[in-house]
Amino acid sequence: MRKLYLCSFLIGFFALACGMWSCSDDDSNNGDTTVIEVETPASDAIFATSATFNLKTKGAESYVYKVIEGSNAAEPDPVIAYAEAQENGTIVTVTGDTAQETVTGLEGNKTYTVFFIFKVGNEYRILSQTITTPNYSQMVTIVKTDMFSTTFHVEVPEDVYYMINFVDYETYINYQMQFGRNDVDWTVAGFGMQSPRFKGPQTITVKNGGNAYEGALNEADYPADAYTYSIYPGTGYVLFVSQCDENGSTDNYVEYSEGEGGDPGILLSTLPNVKQYTEEKPSSESLSFNGLYAKTMFFTKQADKGAGEVMVNIDRITEQTALLTLTPTEDVMQYAVVLISDDDKQLYLDLFGGEDGLQASLIIYGSIYDGVQQLPYPIEKGKSYTLYITAIYNQEGTVQSFHTLEGIKAIESDKPAVELEITPKQVSNPYQVCFNIKAPNGDCAAFKYLCNYTKDWYPTLNGLTGTDLEENVASMVSMYGVMVSDAEVMTGINSPEGYDLYFTSIDETETWLVLESYNVDEKTKLFYQEEGCRTTSAALTPEEPVNSQLFNKLLGNWTATMESAYGNGTVTMPVTIAAGPEQVSTLPSDVKEELVNYFIASGKTQEQAEEMVESSFNEYKDRAAYYTQKNKDQNCLVATGFSYDEWNAPFASSWDLFHSTEYSAYSTDELFRDYGPKLFFKIAKDQNGNDSVSVITTRYAENGYDYLRYVDPVSDWYRTLVLCAYNQENSGNYYTTEFPVEISEDMNTITIKPVEQEGLYYCPGFAIEYMPGYPSWNFPTTQSGIVLTRATDENMQTATSRSVSEIKTPKVSARSGNHFRRTRAPYDYVAKKSVKCETFSLDNLKKDLKK
């Protein structure tokens, strides 16, 4: 081997003297047809940072190149050069008799010797060319990009200061989409940390994990870890270089005027990974930048290509799902997967800078797996999908491979949709409802359900009919529906007896069940208007009446006092204790006139409006009497008021809600559940026969959602206000309990006391549910509890009870909030966890961006 190398060296030396080197195929080579040449590059093929060489490679297996600065560089050892190239993945396999190679990473106005080392059989042949690069022709030039670093040169006069902003393309686009940030915003100095600042012509390298301020004029202003770069293989980045003054200010280079952004980009570089370059000054509607400026959009070097693959088998395609099995070869450590509709592909590519960013983007937005996986992906009929896979071969991610599977399409089932029979069943438990579900043809493969109170469906579906109604219901089922495919449940549904589904409920409240059946091909059918889709839960069973004078002696006006556990002081507010909600025997003329005019404005005639108002008022009187009796049957009094904060806890009585045109309700019953703030005092007898009073709240079974007792919220007409037990050491928890009530002997003081448990005090506290089921403390109290003292001013309570329209409360609108919060799994049924895959969509992306 050594002799062959020496022979090759002599041949190379001879060629150097001639100005052109090659091994010709004449008779002196004894029939050798090898032709190895490196042509001198033309002047228009040499740039400040790159040069393109035309090669003749006939007879060569592969080649590498090595660049050494200077014109008299020593020839490299070919064995070492090949070993280095092998490690870096830069060996070029010859596929024809000619090739073109672009050498990158050069700097302007420098002389280089470029060595090409060809492997021909068992020998190496070394040819070289000496070139001189021209001066830099643009303000910013990308010199070199690697997987985890980028080198660029800034060419400006010696006395010019400038700042650098370096951002990944995804963030750049996200800032445009979410905040409307354009190029001039990246250019003009803002508040907070200043950008790295430099002066004069420089070649700068930024590295993954490197200090952004290293080598900058303001490096000493920030700790080394204040901001570090994140640079990864095959990822798009945008580099902004803009002039500033010595202190980093851009005020001298900004003009406030009207205008539009500059040219989208003029490509002035020959490097294939530089996609956009412009020196066009950026501007917006309010300002423009007139200093030296350059913007470059480029990609880092792609990861080296791995030799393995991820094989994809299509197990099953239905109308809604593609079931795929992915099997990686043993050398694949992990792989990232994204399924994209062909309709959405261009949108996806735009987010990451085009095809060049696709492979790396999967690692960001794809699902990461290892080993063999069977994955169900949701698909839609009429669309074609492509599965994209990036396989990762090492911990650093420097070796990857990219794979695709195109043409995934949903089928059109030739089987009929599944019919379901829905029959409500009577249940004595007021906190449950039951539906019997049966597939008479025994062909149900699965179903989805939504189960909620009719009053909660109402705000979204009110006024919708026909196709609009069905499309909205279908959309809700798609978004919120719970899938059931458990074998035991499906066997029951397909049996002659059917299967009973139990759901939690509030007493005497109508529940609306929506079902969507699935056949074996996932063809679906909605069931939502059938007679059996609605049922009403049972009423509470009246308790044994308690004989106590407290039912009369506690009635009246009181002043409540409580101290904030957050140290926000003490508040006082009027409270009225009564047997039930406010009762009105005669409809006031001003209220009648207001409501009649409201209905006339909505399109009713005078006669129709008056009839509606009278009917509603009669219903109000009836239900007010009913809820008063309900309180009596449960041995309760209701205390209203507790308006400790006019914004978070404004007070409105049931009567206020009745005549407010700002409050919307499905039925009159809602008025008597929503009004407040209110607390319920339950009167009982202890084991010694003495009066015992407590403030009661909703209690749950051990599973966390079945009711043992349901108590209406403190208030639910404006915000959902609940009463929980607060302990400072456990402030992240929201406990429900019964708070003991202490009454003074003279009946003039009532104290709602904390609950003591294992030496800890849990104090009554008001919390707001901004989202159903997720309370947040608003006014927790101290160990002093809530103290009520009998009021002497009879007008005190009246002063705080006012029209709801005076409070700036939002009107009910369609799709405001989650209307399906009470959807529950079948009673005693535990849903099984399964792998959930998402198909890329703009909606999913927007959700991710808001996290």
Number of C-alpha atoms within 10 A of each C-alpha: 8 8 9 12 18 14 14 17 17 12 17 19 14 14 16 14 9 8 10 16 22 18 17 14 13 10 9 8 11 8 9 13 14 18 18 23 22 21 18 17 15 11 13 8 14 19 23 24 26 21 24 20 18 17 18 18 24 19 18 22 15 18 21 20 22 18 19 17 16 15 15 11 14 10 15 16 12 22 12 10 16 22 12 15 17 13 9 11 13 14 17 15 12 17 12 12 14 14 14 12 12 14 17 19 18 22 25 19 14 16 18 20 20 23 22 23 22 25 21 17 10 8 18 24 23 28 25 23 20 18 19 21 19 16 14 18 13 17 17 26 25 28 21 21 24 18 20 21 20 22 16 20 22 21 19 19 10 10 10 16 22 26 25 21 17 20 18 20 22 20 15 20 18 15 14 13 14 11 9 10 15 17 18 20 16 20 28 21 18 13 5 6 11 18 20 20 24 25 20 13 17 14 14 16 17 21 18 15 14 17 20 25 26 17 14 18 17 16 16 11 12 15 10 14 12 11 14 16 19 16 22 24 24 25 25 29 24 20 21 21 23 27 27 25 16 15 11 21 17 21 12 12 16 16 13 12 12 11 13 13 16 16 11 12 15 14 14 15 21 18 22 9 19 20 21 16 22 21 20 18 20 27 24 19 11 11 19 24 25 17 17 18 21 23 26 25 22 26 26 23 21 22 23 18 15 17 12 17 21 23 15 19 13 14 12 14 20 21 21 20 20 22 16 18 17 19 17 20 14 11 14 22 17 19 25 22 22 23 26 22 23 16 12 13 16 13 13 22 15 15 19 23 21 15 12 20 24 22 24 23 23 21 19 11 14 21 16 17 15 15 14 14 14 15 17 20 19 16 24 16 13 10 13 16 22 17 19 20 28 25 32 27 22 14 9 10 18 20 19 25 20 20 15 15 15 14 12 19 21 22 20 15 14 8 11 14 19 24 21 24 16 24 19 19 15 14 15 13 16 22 22 21 27 22 24 18 24 24 24 17 12 18 21 23 21 21 23 19 23 24 25 23 22 20 18 18 20 16 18 20 17 12 9 13 11 7 9 12 15 17 13 15 21 20 12 17 20 15 9 17 20 18 19 19 16 15 11 9 19 22 19 18 25 20 17 13 13 23 20 20 18 19 22 24 27 23 20 15 20 18 26 20 24 23 25 24 24 23 21 17 21 23 20 21 18 22 22 19 12 13 11 18 19 22 22 22 22 20 15 17 13 13 10 10 12 17 12 15 9 16 19 12 11 22 16 17 25 28 22 24 19 25 20 17 19 13 9 9 9 12 14 16 18 26 27 22 23 21 21 22 27 16 15 14 9 9 13 9 8 9 13 17 13 14 19 23 15 14 18 15 12 10 10 15 14 14 10 13 22 19 13 16 20 14 11 16 21 16 15 22 18 13 18 23 16 16 17 20 16 18 20 19 16 18 22 26 25 19 25 29 27 26 23 21 13 10 13 16 24 22 27 28 24 22 23 19 25 25 19 17 16 17 18 16 17 14 13 19 19 18 26 24 19 24 25 29 26 28 25 22 25 21 22 20 13 10 8 6 8 10 16 17 21 20 22 20 22 17 18 15 10 9 8 8 13 19 19 12 16 17 16 19 21 27 25 20 26 22 19 21 27 26 29 24 24 29 24 15 10 12 14 12 15 19 16 18 20 21 25 18 20 16 18 10 8 6 13 14 17 20 20 24 24 26 20 13 8 5 7 13 18 29 26 30 25 23 23 23 16 13 13 14 12 10 20 18 20 18 23 24 25 23 19 17 23 22 20 22 18 19 18 11 11 11 11 17 19 12 9 17 18 16 18 23 15 9 15 10 14 10 12 13 11 13 12 10 12 12 21 18 16 19 19 19 19 19 15 11 13 9 13 8 6 8 9 10 15 15 16 17 16 11 9 11 12 13 9 10 13 7 5
